[in-house]
Amino acid sequence: MSVISTNSVKPEHRRLSIKGALRATRMGAIQWLVLSAALLVLAITLGTGYLALQFRERALEMSERELNNTALLRGISTSSSATSSMSTTTS
């Protein structure tokens, strides 16, 4: 058996082997279809996650606004009932 060192390989053979490697890694129609489908699934997943987070943020803002409005109404109601009860006791 003879062992061929990498230094003994002619430059033309290296060039041909690089071209052969590039041809071997070229993607066919099925590979493009699978890659495109995976990218589409990734895009849909990311878009859905983004929209869910936006919906959550809007729901939290609306709940906070409603809570503030409820607190304000209770404060006004308490203030007016305290004022009316004070005016009836002083009369």
mmCIF file as gemmi writes it, N, C-alpha and C atoms, coordinates in Angstrom:
data_model
loop_
_atom_site.group_PDB
_atom_site.id
_atom_site.type_symbol
_atom_site.label_atom_id
_atom_site.label_alt_id
_atom_site.label_comp_id
_atom_site.label_asym_id
_atom_site.label_entity_id
_atom_site.label_seq_id
_atom_site.pdbx_PDB_ins_code
_atom_site.Cartn_x
_atom_site.Cartn_y
_atom_site.Cartn_z
_atom_site.occupancy
_atom_site.B_iso_or_equiv
_atom_site.pdbx_formal_charge
_atom_site.auth_seq_id
_atom_site.auth_asym_id
_atom_site.pdbx_PDB_model_num
ATOM 1 N N . MET Axp A 1 ? 0.833 -1.174 0 1 0 ? 1 A 1
ATOM 2 C CA . MET Axp A 1 ? 0 0 0 1 0 ? 1 A 1
ATOM 3 C C . MET Axp A 1 ? 0.874 1.233 0 1 0 ? 1 A 1
ATOM 4 N N . SER Axp A 2 ? 0.474 2.166 -0.793 1 0 ? 2 A 1
ATOM 5 C CA . SER Axp A 2 ? 1.24 3.404 -0.798 1 0 ? 2 A 1
ATOM 6 C C . SER Axp A 2 ? 0.371 4.503 -0.217 1 0 ? 2 A 1
ATOM 7 N N . VAL Axp A 3 ? 1.003 5.324 0.555 1 0 ? 3 A 1
ATOM 8 C CA . VAL Axp A 3 ? 0.291 6.426 1.185 1 0 ? 3 A 1
ATOM 9 C C . VAL Axp A 3 ? 0.625 7.684 0.412 1 0 ? 3 A 1
ATOM 10 N N . ILE Axp A 4 ? -0.4 8.406 0.006 1 0 ? 4 A 1
ATOM 11 C CA . ILE Axp A 4 ? -0.188 9.65 -0.73 1 0 ? 4 A 1
ATOM 12 C C . ILE Axp A 4 ? -0.311 10.794 0.261 1 0 ? 4 A 1
ATOM 13 N N . SER Axp A 5 ? 0.718 11.591 0.332 1 0 ? 5 A 1
ATOM 14 C CA . SER Axp A 5 ? 0.655 12.741 1.234 1 0 ? 5 A 1
ATOM 15 C C . SER Axp A 5 ? -0.106 13.865 0.55 1 0 ? 5 A 1
ATOM 16 N N . THR Axp A 6 ? -0.585 14.794 1.333 1 0 ? 6 A 1
ATOM 17 C CA . THR Axp A 6 ? -1.344 15.909 0.77 1 0 ? 6 A 1
ATOM 18 C C . THR Axp A 6 ? -0.46 16.836 -0.035 1 0 ? 6 A 1
ATOM 19 N N . ASN Axp A 7 ? 0.83 16.815 0.222 1 0 ? 7 A 1
ATOM 20 C CA . ASN Axp A 7 ? 1.749 17.661 -0.538 1 0 ? 7 A 1
ATOM 21 C C . ASN Axp A 7 ? 1.955 17.134 -1.949 1 0 ? 7 A 1
ATOM 22 N N . SER Axp A 8 ? 1.757 15.838 -2.167 1 0 ? 8 A 1
ATOM 23 C CA . SER Axp A 8 ? 1.975 15.259 -3.479 1 0 ? 8 A 1
ATOM 24 C C . SER Axp A 8 ? 0.776 15.411 -4.408 1 0 ? 8 A 1
ATOM 25 N N . VAL Axp A 9 ? -0.369 15.878 -3.901 1 0 ? 9 A 1
ATOM 26 C CA . VAL Axp A 9 ? -1.555 16.068 -4.726 1 0 ? 9 A 1
ATOM 27 C C . VAL Axp A 9 ? -1.345 17.313 -5.566 1 0 ? 9 A 1
ATOM 28 N N . LYS Axp A 10 ? -1.617 17.166 -6.848 1 0 ? 10 A 1
ATOM 29 C CA . LYS Axp A 10 ? -1.407 18.287 -7.768 1 0 ? 10 A 1
ATOM 30 C C . LYS Axp A 10 ? -2.473 19.359 -7.531 1 0 ? 10 A 1
ATOM 31 N N . PRO Axp A 11 ? -2.147 20.625 -7.767 1 0 ? 11 A 1
ATOM 32 C CA . PRO Axp A 11 ? -3.13 21.705 -7.58 1 0 ? 11 A 1
ATOM 33 C C . PRO Axp A 11 ? -4.383 21.524 -8.41 1 0 ? 11 A 1
ATOM 34 N N . GLU Axp A 12 ? -4.248 20.912 -9.633 1 0 ? 12 A 1
ATOM 35 C CA . GLU Axp A 12 ? -5.443 20.701 -10.455 1 0 ? 12 A 1
ATOM 36 C C . GLU Axp A 12 ? -6.418 19.76 -9.754 1 0 ? 12 A 1
ATOM 37 N N . HIS Axp A 13 ? -5.874 18.735 -9.082 1 0 ? 13 A 1
ATOM 38 C CA . HIS Axp A 13 ? -6.736 17.792 -8.381 1 0 ? 13 A 1
ATOM 39 C C . HIS Axp A 13 ? -7.442 18.46 -7.21 1 0 ? 13 A 1
ATOM 40 N N . ARG Axp A 14 ? -6.72 19.345 -6.552 1 0 ? 14 A 1
ATOM 41 C CA . ARG Axp A 14 ? -7.367 20.078 -5.441 1 0 ? 14 A 1
ATOM 42 C C . ARG Axp A 14 ? -8.511 20.922 -5.967 1 0 ? 14 A 1
ATOM 43 N N . ARG Axp A 15 ? -8.268 21.608 -7.083 1 0 ? 15 A 1
ATOM 44 C CA . ARG Axp A 15 ? -9.301 22.454 -7.652 1 0 ? 15 A 1
ATOM 45 C C . ARG Axp A 15 ? -10.501 21.62 -8.066 1 0 ? 15 A 1
ATOM 46 N N . LEU Axp A 16 ? -10.252 20.472 -8.666 1 0 ? 16 A 1
ATOM 47 C CA . LEU Axp A 16 ? -11.338 19.603 -9.075 1 0 ? 16 A 1
ATOM 48 C C . LEU Axp A 16 ? -12.097 19.064 -7.875 1 0 ? 16 A 1
ATOM 49 N N . SER Axp A 17 ? -11.375 18.769 -6.811 1 0 ? 17 A 1
ATOM 50 C CA . SER Axp A 17 ? -12.068 18.241 -5.643 1 0 ? 17 A 1
ATOM 51 C C . SER Axp A 17 ? -12.916 19.325 -4.971 1 0 ? 17 A 1
ATOM 52 N N . ILE Axp A 18 ? -12.466 20.563 -5.014 1 0 ? 18 A 1
ATOM 53 C CA . ILE Axp A 18 ? -13.274 21.657 -4.462 1 0 ? 18 A 1
ATOM 54 C C . ILE Axp A 18 ? -14.528 21.837 -5.311 1 0 ? 18 A 1
ATOM 55 N N . LYS Axp A 19 ? -14.373 21.802 -6.624 1 0 ? 19 A 1
ATOM 56 C CA . LYS Axp A 19 ? -15.545 21.912 -7.501 1 0 ? 19 A 1
ATOM 57 C C . LYS Axp A 19 ? -16.508 20.75 -7.271 1 0 ? 19 A 1
ATOM 58 N N . GLY Axp A 20 ? -15.956 19.566 -7.077 1 0 ? 20 A 1
ATOM 59 C CA . GLY Axp A 20 ? -16.799 18.405 -6.811 1 0 ? 20 A 1
ATOM 60 C C . GLY Axp A 20 ? -17.537 18.539 -5.492 1 0 ? 20 A 1
ATOM 61 N N . ALA Axp A 21 ? -16.862 19.102 -4.51 1 0 ? 21 A 1
ATOM 62 C CA . ALA Axp A 21 ? -17.508 19.304 -3.208 1 0 ? 21 A 1
ATOM 63 C C . ALA Axp A 21 ? -18.624 20.323 -3.325 1 0 ? 21 A 1
ATOM 64 N N . LEU Axp A 22 ? -18.398 21.383 -4.098 1 0 ? 22 A 1
ATOM 65 C CA . LEU Axp A 22 ? -19.453 22.385 -4.283 1 0 ? 22 A 1
ATOM 66 C C . LEU Axp A 22 ? -20.649 21.805 -5.007 1 0 ? 22 A 1
ATOM 67 N N . ARG Axp A 23 ? -20.367 20.956 -5.993 1 0 ? 23 A 1
ATOM 68 C CA . ARG Axp A 23 ? -21.479 20.323 -6.698 1 0 ? 23 A 1
ATOM 69 C C . ARG Axp A 23 ? -22.241 19.369 -5.791 1 0 ? 23 A 1
ATOM 70 N N . ALA Axp A 24 ? -21.519 18.704 -4.922 1 0 ? 24 A 1
ATOM 71 C CA . ALA Axp A 24 ? -22.162 17.742 -4.027 1 0 ? 24 A 1
ATOM 72 C C . ALA Axp A 24 ? -23.036 18.452 -2.997 1 0 ? 24 A 1
ATOM 73 N N . THR Axp A 25 ? -22.684 19.688 -2.649 1 0 ? 25 A 1
ATOM 74 C CA . THR Axp A 25 ? -23.468 20.41 -1.641 1 0 ? 25 A 1
ATOM 75 C C . THR Axp A 25 ? -24.576 21.241 -2.266 1 0 ? 25 A 1
ATOM 76 N N . ARG Axp A 26 ? -24.671 21.252 -3.593 1 0 ? 26 A 1
ATOM 77 C CA . ARG Axp A 26 ? -25.758 21.984 -4.237 1 0 ? 26 A 1
ATOM 78 C C . ARG Axp A 26 ? -27.093 21.398 -3.818 1 0 ? 26 A 1
ATOM 79 N N . MET Axp A 27 ? -28.034 22.271 -3.55 1 0 ? 27 A 1
ATOM 80 C CA . MET Axp A 27 ? -29.317 21.789 -3.046 1 0 ? 27 A 1
ATOM 81 C C . MET Axp A 27 ? -30.272 21.544 -4.207 1 0 ? 27 A 1
ATOM 82 N N . GLY Axp A 28 ? -30.998 20.468 -4.079 1 0 ? 28 A 1
ATOM 83 C CA . GLY Axp A 28 ? -32.003 20.129 -5.072 1 0 ? 28 A 1
ATOM 84 C C . GLY Axp A 28 ? -33.34 20.749 -4.708 1 0 ? 28 A 1
ATOM 85 N N . ALA Axp A 29 ? -34.348 20.427 -5.487 1 0 ? 29 A 1
ATOM 86 C CA . ALA Axp A 29 ? -35.681 20.994 -5.294 1 0 ? 29 A 1
ATOM 87 C C . ALA Axp A 29 ? -36.284 20.575 -3.954 1 0 ? 29 A 1
ATOM 88 N N . ILE Axp A 30 ? -36.095 19.337 -3.568 1 0 ? 30 A 1
ATOM 89 C CA . ILE Axp A 30 ? -36.669 18.843 -2.313 1 0 ? 30 A 1
ATOM 90 C C . ILE Axp A 30 ? -36.027 19.549 -1.121 1 0 ? 30 A 1
ATOM 91 N N . GLN Axp A 31 ? -34.713 19.732 -1.189 1 0 ? 31 A 1
ATOM 92 C CA . GLN Axp A 31 ? -34.025 20.412 -0.083 1 0 ? 31 A 1
ATOM 93 C C . GLN Axp A 31 ? -34.486 21.867 0.023 1 0 ? 31 A 1
ATOM 94 N N . TRP Axp A 32 ? -34.663 22.532 -1.127 1 0 ? 32 A 1
ATOM 95 C CA . TRP Axp A 32 ? -35.169 23.904 -1.093 1 0 ? 32 A 1
ATOM 96 C C . TRP Axp A 32 ? -36.59 23.95 -0.519 1 0 ? 32 A 1
ATOM 97 N N . LEU Axp A 33 ? -37.396 22.973 -0.873 1 0 ? 33 A 1
ATOM 98 C CA . LEU Axp A 33 ? -38.764 22.921 -0.369 1 0 ? 33 A 1
ATOM 99 C C . LEU Axp A 33 ? -38.776 22.738 1.15 1 0 ? 33 A 1
ATOM 100 N N . VAL Axp A 34 ? -37.946 21.84 1.646 1 0 ? 34 A 1
ATOM 101 C CA . VAL Axp A 34 ? -37.872 21.591 3.079 1 0 ? 34 A 1
ATOM 102 C C . VAL Axp A 34 ? -37.346 22.823 3.806 1 0 ? 34 A 1
ATOM 103 N N . LEU Axp A 35 ? -36.301 23.445 3.262 1 0 ? 35 A 1
ATOM 104 C CA . LEU Axp A 35 ? -35.738 24.647 3.88 1 0 ? 35 A 1
ATOM 105 C C . LEU Axp A 35 ? -36.749 25.786 3.885 1 0 ? 35 A 1
ATOM 106 N N . SER Axp A 36 ? -37.453 25.973 2.775 1 0 ? 36 A 1
ATOM 107 C CA . SER Axp A 36 ? -38.469 27.026 2.7 1 0 ? 36 A 1
ATOM 108 C C . SER Axp A 36 ? -39.594 26.776 3.692 1 0 ? 36 A 1
ATOM 109 N N . ALA Axp A 37 ? -40.026 25.533 3.811 1 0 ? 37 A 1
ATOM 110 C CA . ALA Axp A 37 ? -41.092 25.199 4.759 1 0 ? 37 A 1
ATOM 111 C C . ALA Axp A 37 ? -40.637 25.459 6.195 1 0 ? 37 A 1
ATOM 112 N N . ALA Axp A 38 ? -39.386 25.112 6.508 1 0 ? 38 A 1
ATOM 113 C CA . ALA Axp A 38 ? -38.872 25.35 7.858 1 0 ? 38 A 1
ATOM 114 C C . ALA Axp A 38 ? -38.796 26.838 8.145 1 0 ? 38 A 1
ATOM 115 N N . LEU Axp A 39 ? -38.366 27.629 7.17 1 0 ? 39 A 1
ATOM 116 C CA . LEU Axp A 39 ? -38.307 29.082 7.358 1 0 ? 39 A 1
ATOM 117 C C . LEU Axp A 39 ? -39.701 29.681 7.498 1 0 ? 39 A 1
ATOM 118 N N . LEU Axp A 40 ? -40.657 29.147 6.766 1 0 ? 40 A 1
ATOM 119 C CA . LEU Axp A 40 ? -42.037 29.628 6.882 1 0 ? 40 A 1
ATOM 120 C C . LEU Axp A 40 ? -42.601 29.322 8.267 1 0 ? 40 A 1
ATOM 121 N N . VAL Axp A 41 ? -42.352 28.125 8.762 1 0 ? 41 A 1
ATOM 122 C CA . VAL Axp A 41 ? -42.812 27.755 10.107 1 0 ? 41 A 1
ATOM 123 C C . VAL Axp A 41 ? -42.158 28.66 11.148 1 0 ? 41 A 1
ATOM 124 N N . LEU Axp A 42 ? -40.874 28.935 10.989 1 0 ? 42 A 1
ATOM 125 C CA . LEU Axp A 42 ? -40.172 29.822 11.914 1 0 ? 42 A 1
ATOM 126 C C . LEU Axp A 42 ? -40.76 31.228 11.876 1 0 ? 42 A 1
ATOM 127 N N . ALA Axp A 43 ? -41.034 31.747 10.684 1 0 ? 43 A 1
ATOM 128 C CA . ALA Axp A 43 ? -41.608 33.09 10.554 1 0 ? 43 A 1
ATOM 129 C C . ALA Axp A 43 ? -42.997 33.153 11.19 1 0 ? 43 A 1
ATOM 130 N N . ILE Axp A 44 ? -43.807 32.139 10.965 1 0 ? 44 A 1
ATOM 131 C CA . ILE Axp A 44 ? -45.158 32.121 11.552 1 0 ? 44 A 1
ATOM 132 C C . ILE Axp A 44 ? -45.065 32.044 13.068 1 0 ? 44 A 1
ATOM 133 N N . THR Axp A 45 ? -44.154 31.232 13.589 1 0 ? 45 A 1
ATOM 134 C CA . THR Axp A 45 ? -43.99 31.106 15.041 1 0 ? 45 A 1
ATOM 135 C C . THR Axp A 45 ? -43.555 32.426 15.656 1 0 ? 45 A 1
ATOM 136 N N . LEU Axp A 46 ? -42.578 33.069 15.045 1 0 ? 46 A 1
ATOM 137 C CA . LEU Axp A 46 ? -42.113 34.351 15.575 1 0 ? 46 A 1
ATOM 138 C C . LEU Axp A 46 ? -43.199 35.424 15.49 1 0 ? 46 A 1
ATOM 139 N N . GLY Axp A 47 ? -43.926 35.455 14.393 1 0 ? 47 A 1
ATOM 140 C CA . GLY Axp A 47 ? -45.013 36.422 14.252 1 0 ? 47 A 1
ATOM 141 C C . GLY Axp A 47 ? -46.121 36.198 15.266 1 0 ? 47 A 1
ATOM 142 N N . THR Axp A 48 ? -46.465 34.952 15.491 1 0 ? 48 A 1
ATOM 143 C CA . THR Axp A 48 ? -47.504 34.632 16.477 1 0 ? 48 A 1
ATOM 144 C C . THR Axp A 48 ? -47.058 35.015 17.881 1 0 ? 48 A 1
ATOM 145 N N . GLY Axp A 49 ? -45.81 34.736 18.204 1 0 ? 49 A 1
ATOM 146 C CA . GLY Axp A 49 ? -45.292 35.108 19.517 1 0 ? 49 A 1
ATOM 147 C C . GLY Axp A 49 ? -45.284 36.607 19.716 1 0 ? 49 A 1
ATOM 148 N N . TYR Axp A 50 ? -44.883 37.338 18.68 1 0 ? 50 A 1
ATOM 149 C CA . TYR Axp A 50 ? -44.867 38.805 18.766 1 0 ? 50 A 1
ATOM 150 C C . TYR Axp A 50 ? -46.277 39.348 18.973 1 0 ? 50 A 1
ATOM 151 N N . LEU Axp A 51 ? -47.227 38.849 18.2 1 0 ? 51 A 1
ATOM 152 C CA . LEU Axp A 51 ? -48.604 39.322 18.331 1 0 ? 51 A 1
ATOM 153 C C . LEU Axp A 51 ? -49.192 38.962 19.696 1 0 ? 51 A 1
ATOM 154 N N . ALA Axp A 52 ? -48.851 37.794 20.222 1 0 ? 52 A 1
ATOM 155 C CA . ALA Axp A 52 ? -49.349 37.406 21.543 1 0 ? 52 A 1
ATOM 156 C C . ALA Axp A 52 ? -48.791 38.334 22.617 1 0 ? 52 A 1
ATOM 157 N N . LEU Axp A 53 ? -47.524 38.689 22.514 1 0 ? 53 A 1
ATOM 158 C CA . LEU Axp A 53 ? -46.935 39.611 23.488 1 0 ? 53 A 1
ATOM 159 C C . LEU Axp A 53 ? -47.554 41.002 23.383 1 0 ? 53 A 1
ATOM 160 N N . GLN Axp A 54 ? -47.828 41.463 22.156 1 0 ? 54 A 1
ATOM 161 C CA . GLN Axp A 54 ? -48.475 42.764 21.983 1 0 ? 54 A 1
ATOM 162 C C . GLN Axp A 54 ? -49.885 42.748 22.568 1 0 ? 54 A 1
ATOM 163 N N . PHE Axp A 55 ? -50.611 41.674 22.344 1 0 ? 55 A 1
ATOM 164 C CA . PHE Axp A 55 ? -51.959 41.547 22.895 1 0 ? 55 A 1
ATOM 165 C C . PHE Axp A 55 ? -51.912 41.56 24.419 1 0 ? 55 A 1
ATOM 166 N N . ARG Axp A 56 ? -50.94 40.873 24.99 1 0 ? 56 A 1
ATOM 167 C CA . ARG Axp A 56 ? -50.789 40.833 26.451 1 0 ? 56 A 1
ATOM 168 C C . ARG Axp A 56 ? -50.499 42.224 27.003 1 0 ? 56 A 1
ATOM 169 N N . GLU Axp A 57 ? -49.606 42.962 26.344 1 0 ? 57 A 1
ATOM 170 C CA . GLU Axp A 57 ? -49.274 44.313 26.801 1 0 ? 57 A 1
ATOM 171 C C . GLU Axp A 57 ? -50.501 45.222 26.753 1 0 ? 57 A 1
ATOM 172 N N . ARG Axp A 58 ? -51.264 45.141 25.654 1 0 ? 58 A 1
ATOM 173 C CA . ARG Axp A 58 ? -52.474 45.963 25.552 1 0 ? 58 A 1
ATOM 174 C C . ARG Axp A 58 ? -53.493 45.589 26.611 1 0 ? 58 A 1
ATOM 175 N N . ALA Axp A 59 ? -53.647 44.296 26.885 1 0 ? 59 A 1
ATOM 176 C CA . ALA Axp A 59 ? -54.602 43.853 27.913 1 0 ? 59 A 1
ATOM 177 C C . ALA Axp A 59 ? -54.177 44.352 29.296 1 0 ? 59 A 1
ATOM 178 N N . LEU Axp A 60 ? -52.868 44.31 29.582 1 0 ? 60 A 1
ATOM 179 C CA . LEU Axp A 60 ? -52.392 44.816 30.868 1 0 ? 60 A 1
ATOM 180 C C . LEU Axp A 60 ? -52.621 46.319 30.995 1 0 ? 60 A 1
ATOM 181 N N . GLU Axp A 61 ? -52.369 47.066 29.926 1 0 ? 61 A 1
ATOM 182 C CA . GLU Axp A 61 ? -52.601 48.513 29.961 1 0 ? 61 A 1
ATOM 183 C C . GLU Axp A 61 ? -54.075 48.829 30.178 1 0 ? 61 A 1
ATOM 184 N N . MET Axp A 62 ? -54.953 48.089 29.491 1 0 ? 62 A 1
ATOM 185 C CA . MET Axp A 62 ? -56.387 48.33 29.658 1 0 ? 62 A 1
ATOM 186 C C . MET Axp A 62 ? -56.838 47.978 31.072 1 0 ? 62 A 1
ATOM 187 N N . SER Axp A 63 ? -56.326 46.886 31.624 1 0 ? 63 A 1
ATOM 188 C CA . SER Axp A 63 ? -56.696 46.501 32.99 1 0 ? 63 A 1
ATOM 189 C C . SER Axp A 63 ? -56.215 47.543 33.993 1 0 ? 63 A 1
ATOM 190 N N . GLU Axp A 64 ? -55.018 48.058 33.775 1 0 ? 64 A 1
ATOM 191 C CA . GLU Axp A 64 ? -54.491 49.086 34.679 1 0 ? 64 A 1
ATOM 192 C C . GLU Axp A 64 ? -55.337 50.354 34.595 1 0 ? 64 A 1
ATOM 193 N N . ARG Axp A 65 ? -55.73 50.736 33.381 1 0 ? 65 A 1
ATOM 194 C CA . ARG Axp A 65 ? -56.572 51.913 33.208 1 0 ? 65 A 1
ATOM 195 C C . ARG Axp A 65 ? -57.927 51.716 33.89 1 0 ? 65 A 1
ATOM 196 N N . GLU Axp A 66 ? -58.522 50.534 33.729 1 0 ? 66 A 1
ATOM 197 C CA . GLU Axp A 66 ? -59.813 50.261 34.372 1 0 ? 66 A 1
ATOM 198 C C . GLU Axp A 66 ? -59.684 50.26 35.89 1 0 ? 66 A 1
ATOM 199 N N . LEU Axp A 67 ? -58.589 49.709 36.401 1 0 ? 67 A 1
ATOM 200 C CA . LEU Axp A 67 ? -58.365 49.697 37.84 1 0 ? 67 A 1
ATOM 201 C C . LEU Axp A 67 ? -58.222 51.122 38.374 1 0 ? 67 A 1
ATOM 202 N N . ASN Axp A 68 ? -57.49 51.958 37.655 1 0 ? 68 A 1
ATOM 203 C CA . ASN Axp A 68 ? -57.354 53.352 38.07 1 0 ? 68 A 1
ATOM 204 C C . ASN Axp A 68 ? -58.699 54.072 38.04 1 0 ? 68 A 1
ATOM 205 N N . ASN Axp A 69 ? -59.492 53.827 37.006 1 0 ? 69 A 1
ATOM 206 C CA . ASN Axp A 69 ? -60.816 54.448 36.922 1 0 ? 69 A 1
ATOM 207 C C . ASN Axp A 69 ? -61.711 53.98 38.064 1 0 ? 69 A 1
ATOM 208 N N . THR Axp A 70 ? -61.657 52.695 38.387 1 0 ? 70 A 1
ATOM 209 C CA . THR Axp A 70 ? -62.462 52.175 39.499 1 0 ? 70 A 1
ATOM 210 C C . THR Axp A 70 ? -62.031 52.789 40.818 1 0 ? 70 A 1
ATOM 211 N N . ALA Axp A 71 ? -60.729 52.918 41.022 1 0 ? 71 A 1
ATOM 212 C CA . ALA Axp A 71 ? -60.23 53.533 42.255 1 0 ? 71 A 1
ATOM 213 C C . ALA Axp A 71 ? -60.65 54.991 42.331 1 0 ? 71 A 1
ATOM 214 N N . LEU Axp A 72 ? -60.603 55.699 41.216 1 0 ? 72 A 1
ATOM 215 C CA . LEU Axp A 72 ? -61.018 57.098 41.193 1 0 ? 72 A 1
ATOM 216 C C . LEU Axp A 72 ? -62.503 57.233 41.507 1 0 ? 72 A 1
ATOM 217 N N . LEU Axp A 73 ? -63.325 56.366 40.905 1 0 ? 73 A 1
ATOM 218 C CA . LEU Axp A 73 ? -64.768 56.41 41.182 1 0 ? 73 A 1
ATOM 219 C C . LEU Axp A 73 ? -65.073 56.074 42.635 1 0 ? 73 A 1
ATOM 220 N N . ARG Axp A 74 ? -64.385 55.104 43.197 1 0 ? 74 A 1
ATOM 221 C CA . ARG Axp A 74 ? -64.609 54.757 44.608 1 0 ? 74 A 1
ATOM 222 C C . ARG Axp A 74 ? -64.163 55.899 45.507 1 0 ? 74 A 1
ATOM 223 N N . GLY Axp A 75 ? -63.06 56.538 45.117 1 0 ? 75 A 1
ATOM 224 C CA . GLY Axp A 75 ? -62.59 57.685 45.904 1 0 ? 75 A 1
ATOM 225 C C . GLY Axp A 75 ? -63.581 58.83 45.879 1 0 ? 75 A 1
ATOM 226 N N . ILE Axp A 76 ? -64.129 59.108 44.701 1 0 ? 76 A 1
ATOM 227 C CA . ILE Axp A 76 ? -65.129 60.179 44.587 1 0 ? 76 A 1
ATOM 228 C C . ILE Axp A 76 ? -66.38 59.804 45.36 1 0 ? 76 A 1
ATOM 229 N N . SER Axp A 77 ? -66.807 58.554 45.246 1 0 ? 77 A 1
ATOM 230 C CA . SER Axp A 77 ? -68.002 58.092 45.945 1 0 ? 77 A 1
ATOM 231 C C . SER Axp A 77 ? -67.804 58.165 47.457 1 0 ? 77 A 1
ATOM 232 N N . THR Axp A 78 ? -66.657 57.739 47.924 1 0 ? 78 A 1
ATOM 233 C CA . THR Axp A 78 ? -66.369 57.786 49.358 1 0 ? 78 A 1
ATOM 234 C C . THR Axp A 78 ? -66.294 59.226 49.84 1 0 ? 78 A 1
ATOM 235 N N . SER Axp A 79 ? -65.672 60.066 49.04 1 0 ? 79 A 1
ATOM 236 C CA . SER Axp A 79 ? -65.539 61.472 49.412 1 0 ? 79 A 1
ATOM 237 C C . SER Axp A 79 ? -66.902 62.153 49.466 1 0 ? 79 A 1
ATOM 238 N N . SER Axp A 80 ? -67.752 61.872 48.479 1 0 ? 80 A 1
ATOM 239 C CA . SER Axp A 80 ? -69.07 62.522 48.471 1 0 ? 80 A 1
ATOM 240 C C . SER Axp A 80 ? -69.954 61.969 49.578 1 0 ? 80 A 1
ATOM 241 N N . SER Axp A 81 ? -69.849 60.686 49.893 1 0 ? 81 A 1
ATOM 242 C CA . SER Axp A 81 ? -70.681 60.147 50.977 1 0 ? 81 A 1
ATOM 243 C C . SER Axp A 81 ? -70.171 60.656 52.327 1 0 ? 81 A 1
ATOM 244 N N . ALA Axp A 82 ? -68.858 60.814 52.452 1 0 ? 82 A 1
ATOM 245 C CA . ALA Axp A 82 ? -68.338 61.365 53.707 1 0 ? 82 A 1
ATOM 246 C C . ALA Axp A 82 ? -68.731 62.815 53.854 1 0 ? 82 A 1
ATOM 247 N N . THR Axp A 83 ? -68.719 63.56 52.766 1 0 ? 83 A 1
ATOM 248 C CA . THR Axp A 83 ? -69.11 64.961 52.798 1 0 ? 83 A 1
ATOM 249 C C . THR Axp A 83 ? -70.593 65.086 53.122 1 0 ? 83 A 1
ATOM 250 N N . SER Axp A 84 ? -71.432 64.244 52.525 1 0 ? 84 A 1
ATOM 251 C CA . SER Axp A 84 ? -72.873 64.325 52.783 1 0 ? 84 A 1
ATOM 252 C C . SER Axp A 84 ? -73.194 63.87 54.203 1 0 ? 84 A 1
ATOM 253 N N . SER Axp A 85 ? -72.446 62.897 54.736 1 0 ? 85 A 1
ATOM 254 C CA . SER Axp A 85 ? -72.721 62.469 56.102 1 0 ? 85 A 1
ATOM 255 C C . SER Axp A 85 ? -72.242 63.523 57.09 1 0 ? 85 A 1
ATOM 256 N N . MET Axp A 86 ? -71.201 64.259 56.773 1 0 ? 86 A 1
ATOM 257 C CA . MET Axp A 86 ? -70.736 65.326 57.656 1 0 ? 86 A 1
ATOM 258 C C . MET Axp A 86 ? -71.708 66.478 57.631 1 0 ? 86 A 1
ATOM 259 N N . SER Axp A 87 ? -72.286 66.76 56.471 1 0 ? 87 A 1
ATOM 260 C CA . SER Axp A 87 ? -73.209 67.884 56.399 1 0 ? 87 A 1
ATOM 261 C C . SER Axp A 87 ? -74.518 67.543 57.105 1 0 ? 87 A 1
ATOM 262 N N . THR Axp A 88 ? -74.928 66.293 57.144 1 0 ? 88 A 1
ATOM 263 C CA . THR Axp A 88 ? -76.161 65.942 57.85 1 0 ? 88 A 1
ATOM 264 C C . THR Axp A 88 ? -75.927 65.93 59.357 1 0 ? 88 A 1
ATOM 265 N N . THR Axp A 89 ? -74.744 65.629 59.812 1 0 ? 89 A 1
ATOM 266 C CA . THR Axp A 89 ? -74.494 65.608 61.253 1 0 ? 89 A 1
ATOM 267 C C . THR Axp A 89 ? -74.285 67.013 61.795 1 0 ? 89 A 1
ATOM 268 N N . THR Axp A 90 ? -73.855 67.962 60.978 1 0 ? 90 A 1
ATOM 269 C CA . THR Axp A 90 ? -73.636 69.315 61.448 1 0 ? 90 A 1
ATOM 270 C C . THR Axp A 90 ? -74.913 70.139 61.373 1 0 ? 90 A 1
ATOM 271 N N . SER Axp A 91 ? -75.922 69.671 60.65 1 0 ? 91 A 1
ATOM 272 C CA . SER Axp A 91 ? -77.149 70.444 60.51 1 0 ? 91 A 1
ATOM 273 C C . SER Axp A 91 ? -78.025 70.357 61.7 1 0 ? 91 A 1
